[in-house]
């Protein structure tokens, strides 16, 4: 059987493999510094997970205690930040930051840093001089799409019936989850709903909305689509226009780390100008790709939200951060163009103070830089819950489908794409791409359907929706959660607003089945208590081999 890859466009790029190979010696050296307590931490992980399951349901504890003490719950469901996985039968492709058995190197690296099990590339010979100090590798799981298209390992039937309800219902009844809650659990392989309570009731989804935004964007534009920023020279006037293409990951930093670089664009533009004998220009910027209000409805008094602009550098951040909260500039396009002028000056090109304009059809493109593929942007958005990327992708979806590139147009485009994919959108309401708008409404049934669609063999372009989900205890918004036993097992998008806590993602249960879940809670009174309740529920689902 031929196994299709999630990222065939990556496998053909040898430099990716070389980059992955370059990481391995550093990881091995890091692994050599980990203390012997690592093995004890690994041994301690399983009992903590069992205690969490026992607290959820005594029956589950009895089932687990009757089984051999395996290390299955510490298996890492494989995911990729930049390269592909195979659709599910045997192992993951070697291209990208993967070891031969499916452990994501980035996760292994973090495991070493946190002195946890799993801090070694599996199947490789370490080059550390002191073998005794190297951590014992934790077992690798199969692909994040385990179970799709068959599996090399036989698995038992998916959890069904009252047993699963017995596990989840008491946990979802926790008072910390407020007055309104909804849940759904679906077998990704079959698409069958295994559990649901209020699953078709629309509730405020908070940032789990980004899952819908990701699916819509990828389906409208494709995983290979790139966002381009360019410079255009108007004939006769020597007006140089910096034309925004809506790339929220454009960076002005010296180290671009693979993202489109404003410095590179300036260098290329300066070279093109000098070839034309031009050393002075009138500098302008064009942000007309987007329309409508630039400020999010909740953003008027929120300095952590940059105005949505077709031209910005480093998301308008005023510090060196690349994720999380930060004070933003009031006019991202003007600030980015001013920085661009500085780079041109360093290359010997003088400019006037920049102002807004619009490149005409007669303007000749001098240089351009493009973002990484849309797949990468989606993964970064989901992992970090990046609101700037989310709003940009909503507008890009609108552009791609002929709708106004505004908040309203983006929301309409998302809904239209989901309908085109025949997803259950009844009751859903979109008002933005990020989920910051409290008027947004999604159902638990829609969220699980989105995750199932992302794993469907006939929609490989949607796979970054799964691979971009934060990994419990390791990455993004789940990096500091699930430290008590389910680290590496739960992969989920978080959602948090005042009085709203949500979680939607995937787990591989004790029988090796990939399950999609969505838990939504409204009218919560304590963010921390609600998050803990959701985490306990996801942990119990991962520990479950219920029937």
C-alpha positions, -999 to +999 in steps of 0.1 A: +000+000+000+013+034-009+011+059+020+003+095+010+022+121+028+008+151+045+034+175+031+046+161-002+058+196-011+084+193+017+098+159+009+114+172-022+134+198-004+168+183+006+178+214+027+150+206+051+165+172+058+200+188+062+185+212+087+170+183+106+203+165+106+220+196+120+197+196+150+205+160+161+240+165+175+228+195+196+199+174+209+222+146+217+245+169+236+216+184+255+204+149+263+237+141+278+233+168+304+201+155+318+202+141+354+194+105+363+161+117+378+147+116+343+141+079+345+123+083+378+102+110+363+092+086+335+083+060+360+062+085+380+042+096+350+020+066+347+008+065+383-002+102+381-023+096+351-039+065+367-047+086+398-064+112+375-084+085+358-093+070+391-106+103+404-128+105+373-144+071+376-137+042+400-147+018+372-121+032+349-095+027+377-105-010+380-102-015+343-068+001+342-055-017+372-064-050+355-042-042+325-005-045+322+014-014+333+024-001+299+039+032+290+012+039+264+000+070+280+034+086+277+034+081+240+037+113+220+011+117+193+032+129+165+028+164+150+049+185+127+058+222+129+074+221+094+073+187+078+051+159+071+036+128+085+024+097+068-013+090+067-012+064+093-001+030+085+035+026+097+059+055+104+064+091+096+084+104+068+120+113+077+118+147+061+116+176+085+122+177+123+113+140+129+132+110+141+128+076+124+099+065+147+077+095+148+090+116+177+089+153+169+124+166+175+111+199+189+091+180+215+120+158+223+142+188+227+117+204+251+115+172+270+153+173+276+151+210+287+123+201+312+141+169+323+112+147+313+109+113+297+111+114+259+143+135+258+160+116+231+156+109+194+144+073+192+163+048+172+194+069+169+229+063+184+238+092+208+271+109+203+274+118+240+306+107+256+289+096+288+262+071+278+251+065+313+240+102+316+218+101+285+181+098+291+163+066+283+140+074+254+103+073+260+083+052+236+071+069+204+035+069+193+023+064+158+014+093+136-010+119+148-033+103+123-030+069+139-059+046+129-067+063+096-064+040+066-055+010+089-027+004+113+003-018+116-008-026+151-042-042+159-064-021+181-096-029+200-129-013+192-134+024+199-150+034+233-188+033+230-219+033+251-225+040+288-189+034+299-176+065+282-205+085+295-197+072+330-162+086+327-170+120+312-204+130+327-192+135+363-162+155+352-183+177+329-207+182+358-180+200+378-194+233+391-162+251+379-175+247+344-203+272+350-240+272+341-237+262+305-215+235+291-213+213+260-192+184+249-187+160+220-163+131+214-159+115+179-139+086+165-118+103+138-115+071+118-152+065+114-166+100+121-190+084+146-200+104+177-192+084+208-204+109+234-224+142+234-241+165+258-254+197+244-233+190+214-255+209+190-261+239+213-242+270+201-220+285+228-192+312+228-161+293+215-134+319+223-101+309+206-113+275+195-128+296+166-093+295+152-098+258+142-127+270+119-106+298+106-077+274+098-100+249+080-116+277+059-083+293+050-067+260+040-097+249+020-099+282+002-062+287-007-044+254-002-016+245+021+011+258-003-003+293-007+021+322+003+015+358+011+037+382-008+049+417+001+064+437-028+078+470-039+065+487-070+081+517-088+057+541-105+069+552-139+082+587-144+075+598-108+101+577-089+074+569-063+083+537-046+053+519-031+056+492-004+026+470-012+012+450+017+001+415+008-014+408+042+015+387+056+012+390+094+045+371+099+066+396+079+096+405+101+120+434+104+143+415+128+178+407+118+172+370+122+142+362+101+141+325+112+125+315+079+098+342+078+096+368+051+122+396+058+116+433+054+154+437+054+158+413+025+131+432+006+149+465+012+182+450+000+166+436-032+148+468-038+179+489-034+198+467-059+170+471-084+169+509-080+207+512-084+205+492-116+182+519-128+205+547-117+181+558-089+193+567-054+164+588-042+127+580-042+093+592-029+083+564-005+047+553+000+028+523+013-003+505+000-027+488+024-057+487+002-059+449+001-080+450+032-112+471+037-135+481+066-126+489+102-091+480+112-096+478+149-113+448+164-146+456+182-129+447+216-096+464+206-104+501+213-091+499+248-069+469+244-033+478+236-024+441+230-044+441+197-028+457+167-051+472+140-056+446+112-035+458+083-024+444+050+011+457+059+028+451+093+061+439+106+064+416+136+026+420+142+031+456+153+048+444+186+068+470+204+091+445+221+111+415+209+084+389+216+070+367+189+040+354+207+018+362+237+007+396+249+026+428+239+019+464+235+012+471+198+018+502+176-012+523+166-003+523+129+014+491+118+018+501+082+034+535+088+058+520+114+068+491+091+074+515+062+095+538+084+117+508+093+118+499+056+131+534+048+159+529+074+170+497+057+169+514+023+191+542+037+216+517+049+218+505+013+224+540+000+188+549-011+173+581+003+136+584+008+110+610+017+089+604+049+064+577+040+027+582+035-003+561+023-008+556-014-020+529-039+002+512-065-013+517-100-015+490-126+014+508-144+038+503-115+066+479-121+074+454-093+110+457-083+113+430-056+092+408-034+094+384-004+069+357+004+057+341+036+063+304+043+034+282+031+000+288+046+004+254+064+031+270+085+011+301+093-018+279+104+004+259+127+019+290+142-016+305+147-030+274+164+001+267+186+004+302+199-033+312+196-021+341+175-049+366+170-031+386+144-026+357+121-061+345+127-076+379+116-053+380+086-063+345+075-100+354+078-094+383+054-072+363+031-101+337+029-124+366+019-099+378-008-096+343-022-134+338-024-143+372-037-157+387-005-148+421+011-116+417+031-131+431+064-142+416+097-177+410+083-164+397+049-139+374+066-166+360+089-189+354+059-161+337+040-153+313+069-190+303+072-193+298+034-162+276+032-175+254+060-208+250+043-190+241+011-172+214+031-207+202+042-199+207+079-227+211+104-228+249+107-264+252+120-264+277+149-228+289+142-221+326+141-188+341+130-179+378+136-141+375+134-114+349+128-098+349+162-127+342+185-122+374+205-157+385+197-181+373+224-209+372+198-192+343+180-211+310+184-200+274+177-212+240+187-191+212+201-205+191+172-190+215+147-156+217+164-153+179+164-165+178+128-138+202+118-111+180+134-125+149+118-125+167+084-089+177+090-080+140+093-100+129+063-078+111+037-095+131+009-085+165+025-047+164+030-046+201+026-063+204+060-037+183+079-019+214+095-051+219+116-041+187+135-004+191+135-006+227+147-026+219+178-006+228+210+009+197+227+001+192+264+030+201+285+052+209+256+041+236+232+022+268+228-008+275+251-006+241+266+031+243+275+024+248+312-006+226+315-009+188+320+023+186+339+008+159+362+007+130+337-009+136+303+020+156+288+025+148+252-008+129+250-034+156+247-032+180+217-058+207+218-067+243+210-075+264+241-101+291+244-103+317+272-124+348+276-138+363+308-164+337+319-156+314+289-133+284+289-131+259+260-108+231+248-110+212+215-085+187+201-074+151+198-062+123+221-051+087+214-069+066+239-056+034+256-068+013+227-049+033+201-078+051+186-076+088+176-105+107+192-116+142+185-132+161+214-146+195+222-155+209+256-172+243+259-181+260+292-198+294+297-205+315+328-175+302+346-163+322+376-127+310+379-104+307+348-079+284+366-106+262+381-124+258+348-091+250+329-083+224+355-117+208+351-113+207+313-078+193+317-090+165+340-117+156+315-093+154+285-068+134+307-095+109+316-105+106+279-068+098+270-066+072+298-098+056+288-101+022+270-138+023+277-164+002+258 
